[in-house]
Amino acid sequence: MAEVKASLFYGVLAAFLSSAVLAFVEDLDDTFKDTRVNDIWLVDFYAPWCGYCKKLEPVWYDVGVELKSSGSPVRVGKMDATAFSGMASEFGVRGYPTIKLLKGDLAYTYKGPRTKDDIVEFANRVAGPAVRALPSRQMFEHMMKRHDVLFVYVGGESPLKEKYNDVASELIVYTYFFSASEEVFPESVTLPELPAVVVFKDGGYFTYDEYEDASLSSWVNKERFQGYLQIDGFTLYELGETGKLVAIAVIDEKDPTEESGRLKTLIQRVAKEYREHFNRDFQFGHMDGNDYINSLIMGEVTVPSVIILNTSNEQYFLPGEPIETMEQLVQFINSVLNGSAQAYGGDGIIQRIKRVAFDARSTIMSVFRSSPLLGCFLFGLPLGVISLMCYGICTAESDDGVDDMDALKREGLTDEEEEEEDERQRASELEGPDEEDDGVEKDPEEKKTD
């Protein structure tokens, strides 16, 4: 009896906890448009049949619990974009799942990794003010420890500050923006003039130059990454939005070799020592394994090796000879920069056809690798049915040839001659096969008399 009571207690407790967790994520319908304006919402637009959406679902509930328990003003919801397609289209949803933070009249799309910590950090960053104040040196030092890249506006009211505020509102989905007075910086930080926009990263600081760096938005977009970083699929996608070429050391971190370490070190040194020469055009980093690169270029990249990607037009560059020294790596990068290096790939019509064929082959191979029986059923059954249909069409007998011959015989006859031909056929059928023909052709008038 005690065991039964215990099981009932735990069952009720589990149901209570489950309902409590679900309460942190609200199911939204078409009335959401009218009720959302007074709150900040983080919404997952999903489709019930989407595998990625189902994978995100437990993470999404964890996000709801984390934001609620931390006292965040952000409310968490989810909406079936297939049931409320008009609402989803109004928010610019074109794929599933799509995560958006809705703040007033603005909608910010999340494009980072779908992990609880990354999504919560995004929500807290975007929900707050676009530009945060750094009132003291202690706060500045604290933020330097927390962030790898830190943008700071220094100075009073100015047109540059207005531009900075606009850029912050646009790019806060990617990084934080701060403002401070010159007194909060250490003595080692000296600015040539004020007002100024400064980025702190890679152990130093760099100032925006309106005449050399073009628009402030473009400069911030290019500087929001460290000079050298580990690159994965999400990072490479974001790097594509900067317009930079990406120089990558492709290595195997699970089985590191001396050659892998040497190439990685060379890329790091170029990123740091040649920043002034390459920073505007190149991003540097390393990638673990070659699977993603192989699918991107539809080829095979050896590990370890160096490759440069142009994500804007899907071109890539490979060194003509093994990279042994710093000078060889710099020479290779310069050849890409001045256009003398051989470019592969691209987004031309032939490459697009190859992409379709490559993706189809990859899909088929992945199905057969994961489930051979399913692959045989999915692809073997349709081919078998098509083969049987073709066989049946080719071997089918037809007596249409006789009708075709009669039709050919009738061609060229007038209406009267055709009528006489019909009467002749009926007469021969009435006479029967045993009645002998006298061999004399009767005149049509005689036949009418008979």
Secondary structure, 3 states (H helix, E strand, C coil): CHHHHHHHHHHHHHHHHHHHHHHCEEECCCCHHHHCCCCEEEEEEECCCCHHHHHHHHHHHHHHHHHHHCCCCEEEEEEECCCCHHHHHHCCCCCCCEEEEEECCEEEECCCCCCHHHHHHHHHHHHCCCCEECCCHHHHHHHHHHCCCEEEEECCCCHHHHHHHHHHHHHCCCCCEEEECHHHCCCCCCCCCCCEEEEEECCEEEECCCCCCCCHHHHHHHHCCCCEEECCHHHHHHHHCCCCEEEEEEECCCCCCHHHHHHHHHHHHHHHHCHHHHCCCEEEEEEECCHHHHHHHCCCCCCCEEEEEECCCCEEECCCCCCCCHHHHHHHHHHHHCCCCCCEECCCHHHHHHHHHHHHHHHHHHHHHHCHHHHHHHHHHHHHHHHHHHHHHHHCCCCHHHHHHHHHHHCCCCHHHHHHHHHHHHHHHHHCCCCCCCCCCCCHHHHHHC
